[in-house]
Amino acid sequence: MQAVPLGRSGTGASSGNGSGVVSACDHDSVTDRPISNDAGDTPPARSPLELLGALAKTDVELDDTTRLIEIYTMEGLLQIWWFGLPGASDVALLCGGAMGGMTGPGRALYPTLGRALAAEGRAAMAINYRKPGDLGRSLLDVCAATDLAIRNGATRFVILGHSFGGAVAIQAAGTFPSQTAGVITYATQSGGCEEAGRMGSVPLLLLHGERDSILGPENSMMVQALAGHGEVRTFPDTDHLMSEAAEEIEHLTIEWVRDRFDEHAAR
């Protein structure tokens, strides 16, 4: 598929904070059109996509239900592995660890969940950060993916994060809590989660291996305390990648994500 220019940062009309919804969406392709602003002469705020300072974007269909979006910036390449129709209302945001990657914990949990959601008419976006390990830039990457999803029709999100990605997920939920239906962390770090209370009452599930050799389960317990709520579940004989409990985590994740989307939609 031919590359689609995204436009330089700050050009064109802006969607403000990226929280609006494009009224007309071509579900056969991804749009990065900004949402029109009729506020008069007041300069609009820059959306997360604009803050990336994107130089160009490629959009390639991998098969009937998945596509790869690559956004080129002066600070690196942002990759989004998009499962399901771009116009889906329910979207799971899948955040990797400090080394990057898009397959997640367990045995490639993220593509497994993405395909399951796509089969239900929902969607998922696995996000490969421009600069893995940089929390501020990684948060912007997730917000830019959220902005892109909203421009194509998304209205609610469940955010998942493994290890370093747990902090990214917690911060993202605190950035747009009203649109977040739930958060799951896997072997999360506690650093970067100091303001977890900004999530408000967003449902929170924290999963951790009892034999995590990199980040012990006390990190999940600390995040639970910082958020003021949430459920911590630990898994015996399970290390940081959580592959020892992969099947249990897969079933738990798919069911929990479905329930949170349904619950949020019923409000």
C-alpha positions in Angstrom: 0.0 0.0 0.0 1.3 3.5 -0.9 2.7 5.7 1.9 0.3 8.3 3.2 1.9 11.6 4.2 0.9 12.6 7.8 1.9 16.2 7.5 4.4 18.1 9.6 3.7 19.0 13.2 1.2 21.8 13.7 0.0 22.0 10.2 -3.7 22.0 9.3 -6.7 22.0 11.6 -6.3 20.3 14.9 -8.5 18.0 17.0 -7.4 19.8 20.2 -6.7 17.0 22.6 -7.6 14.3 20.1 -10.8 13.3 22.0 -13.4 13.9 19.2 -14.7 11.4 16.7 -14.5 11.7 12.9 -18.1 11.5 11.7 -17.4 9.8 8.4 -14.8 7.0 8.4 -13.6 4.8 5.6 -13.2 1.5 7.3 -11.1 0.1 4.5 -8.2 2.4 5.3 -6.8 4.4 8.2 -7.4 8.1 8.3 -5.2 10.6 10.1 -7.5 13.6 9.2 -7.7 16.1 12.0 -11.1 16.8 13.4 -12.4 20.2 12.3 -12.3 23.0 14.8 -14.8 25.8 14.6 -13.5 27.8 17.6 -12.7 30.9 15.6 -9.4 32.5 15.6 -8.0 30.9 18.8 -5.1 28.7 17.8 -6.1 25.1 18.6 -4.0 22.9 20.9 -1.7 20.4 19.2 -3.0 16.8 19.2 -0.7 13.8 20.2 -0.2 12.9 16.5 0.9 16.5 15.7 3.3 16.5 18.7 5.1 13.5 17.2 6.3 15.8 14.4 5.7 13.1 11.9 7.5 13.2 8.6 5.5 10.5 6.8 3.4 7.4 7.4 3.1 4.0 5.8 0.0 1.9 6.1 0.3 -1.7 4.9 -2.4 -4.4 5.1 -0.8 -7.7 6.3 -3.9 -9.8 5.9 -7.7 -9.4 6.1 -7.7 -8.4 9.7 -4.3 -6.8 10.4 -2.2 -3.9 9.2 1.1 -2.3 10.1 1.3 1.5 10.5 4.7 3.1 10.6 5.1 6.7 11.5 8.5 8.3 10.8 9.7 11.0 13.1 13.0 12.7 13.8 13.0 10.9 17.2 12.5 7.4 15.8 10.1 5.1 14.1 6.7 4.5 15.8 5.1 1.2 14.7 1.5 0.2 15.4 0.3 -3.4 14.6 -3.4 -2.9 14.2 -5.8 -5.8 14.6 -9.4 -5.5 13.4 -11.2 -2.8 11.5 -9.9 0.7 12.1 -13.4 1.9 12.7 -14.0 -0.3 15.7 -15.4 1.4 18.8 -13.6 -0.8 21.3 -9.8 -0.8 21.1 -7.2 -2.5 23.3 -3.9 -0.6 23.5 -1.0 -3.0 24.0 2.2 -1.6 25.5 5.6 -3.5 25.5 8.5 -3.3 27.8 11.6 -1.2 28.1 13.3 -3.1 25.2 10.3 -2.5 22.9 8.5 -5.2 20.9 4.9 -6.0 20.1 4.2 -9.6 21.2 3.8 -9.0 24.9 4.1 -11.4 27.8 3.4 -15.1 28.0 3.6 -16.7 24.6 2.8 -13.8 22.3 -0.3 -12.7 24.3 -0.7 -9.5 22.3 -1.3 -10.9 18.8 -3.5 -13.7 20.4 -5.7 -11.1 22.1 -5.7 -8.9 19.0 -7.0 -11.6 16.7 -9.6 -12.6 19.3 -10.9 -9.0 19.5 -10.8 -8.6 15.7 -13.1 -11.7 15.4 -15.6 -9.9 17.6 -15.6 -6.7 15.7 -13.3 -5.0 18.1 -9.7 -3.9 17.6 -6.3 -3.8 19.2 -3.1 -1.8 18.6 0.3 -3.2 19.6 2.6 -0.3 19.9 6.4 -0.4 19.4 7.8 2.8 20.9 10.1 5.2 19.1 12.5 5.2 22.1 11.8 2.1 24.3 12.6 2.8 27.9 11.9 6.6 27.7 8.7 6.9 29.7 7.7 10.4 28.5 8.1 9.6 24.8 6.5 6.2 25.1 3.4 7.8 26.7 3.2 10.2 23.8 3.4 7.2 21.4 0.5 5.5 23.1 -1.5 8.8 23.1 -0.7 9.3 19.4 -2.0 5.7 18.7 -5.1 6.6 20.8 -5.5 9.8 18.8 -5.3 7.8 15.5 -7.9 5.3 16.7 -10.3 8.1 17.8 -10.0 9.8 14.4 -11.2 6.5 12.9 -14.1 5.9 15.3 -12.9 4.5 18.6 -14.7 5.5 21.7 -13.3 3.4 24.6 -10.0 1.7 25.4 -8.6 -1.1 27.6 -4.8 -0.5 28.1 -2.4 -3.4 28.7 1.2 -3.1 29.7 4.1 -5.5 30.4 7.0 -4.5 32.7 8.0 -0.9 31.8 4.8 -0.9 29.8 2.8 -1.2 33.0 3.9 2.3 33.9 3.1 3.5 30.4 -0.4 2.0 30.7 -1.0 3.5 34.1 0.0 7.0 32.9 -2.1 6.7 29.7 -5.2 5.8 31.8 -4.5 8.8 34.0 -4.4 11.0 30.8 -7.8 9.9 29.4 -9.6 8.1 32.3 -13.1 8.7 31.0 -12.4 6.8 27.8 -10.5 4.0 29.6 -12.6 1.0 30.4 -9.8 -0.8 32.2 -6.1 -1.5 32.7 -4.1 -4.7 33.0 -0.5 -4.7 34.0 1.9 -7.7 33.7 5.0 -7.8 35.9 4.8 -4.0 36.2 7.4 -1.7 37.6 6.3 0.7 40.2 8.5 3.6 39.1 6.6 6.0 36.9 3.3 5.0 38.6 3.5 7.6 41.4 0.4 9.4 40.1 -1.7 6.3 39.5 -4.5 8.0 41.5 -5.2 10.1 38.4 -6.9 7.0 36.9 -9.7 7.5 39.3 -12.0 4.5 39.4 -10.8 2.9 36.2 -10.8 -0.9 36.8 -7.3 -2.2 37.4 -5.9 -5.7 37.3 -2.3 -6.4 38.2 -0.8 -9.8 37.3 2.7 -10.8 38.6 4.8 -13.9 38.8 5.9 -14.9 42.3 9.4 -15.8 41.0 9.9 -12.7 39.0 13.7 -12.3 38.9 13.6 -8.7 37.5 10.7 -6.9 39.2 9.2 -8.6 42.2 5.5 -8.8 42.9 5.8 -6.1 45.5 5.9 -3.7 42.6 2.3 -4.6 41.7 1.3 -4.2 45.3 2.9 -0.8 45.4 1.0 0.3 42.2 -2.3 -1.0 43.8 -1.6 1.2 46.8 -0.7 4.2 44.7 -3.9 3.8 42.7 -6.0 3.3 45.8 -7.8 0.2 44.3 -7.2 -2.7 41.9 -6.8 -6.4 42.2 -3.4 -8.1 42.4 -3.1 -11.7 41.2 0.2 -13.6 41.6 1.2 -16.8 39.8 3.5 -19.4 41.5 6.7 -20.5 39.7 6.4 -17.7 37.2 9.2 -15.4 36.1 9.1 -12.0 34.5 7.9 -12.9 31.0 5.1 -15.0 32.6 5.4 -17.7 30.0 5.0 -20.4 32.7 1.4 -19.2 33.2 0.8 -18.2 29.5 -2.4 -20.2 29.0 -4.0 -19.0 32.2 -3.1 -15.4 31.6 -4.4 -15.6 28.0 -7.9 -16.8 29.1 -8.0 -14.4 32.0 -7.0 -11.4 29.8 -9.5 -12.1 27.0 -12.4 -12.5 29.4 -11.5 -9.5 31.5 -11.0 -7.2 28.5 -14.4 -8.3 27.0 -16.1 -7.7 30.4 -14.6 -4.2 30.8 -15.6 -3.1 27.3 -19.2 -4.4 27.9 -19.4 -2.7 31.3 -18.1 0.6 29.9 -20.5 0.6 27.0 -23.5 0.0 29.3 -22.9 3.2 31.3 
